[in-house]
Amino acid sequence: MTWAVRGLVAFQAACALVFLWDLAASILGLRNAPVSWQTRELIEIAAAFGLLAGLGLGTQALIRANARQKLAEERLRAASGEFMALVHERFSEWGLTPAECDVALFALKGMSLAEIAGLRETSEGTVKAQTNAIYRKAGVSGRPQLLSLFIDDLLAVVPD
């Protein structure tokens, strides 16, 4: 937090405490003489300015947070596009058939052999044979190593 925000929060807290003390003192009869109307007006004016400043800083923070979220979403979309381009490039390098490409994508998404077979309307044995062919062509021994190839490739990419 910047010093201005801290100061504003402290100021607003002080105004709130003054209002609460005034209310409690009136209810509990802790004060013999009432606060003059000029003093009360000055406190209320200061509190109103403090609230307006808080509203302005809150709005500014919300605008900045929305801008950061939009930037993060754009970067995520770009990274997702880059990932899919990398996946298709590797599949092409390995010489995967269209069916193997589908199975490999489902495997990368973490689906089980039964789920992949259901989606592709084929037997689990066929999917198992295709995954073994994918692993052989990619030079890996299983799904975790296949996924790690893509993660390693993504981590090796140097941002512009």
Beta strands, then each sheet from edge to edge (+ up, - down):
end
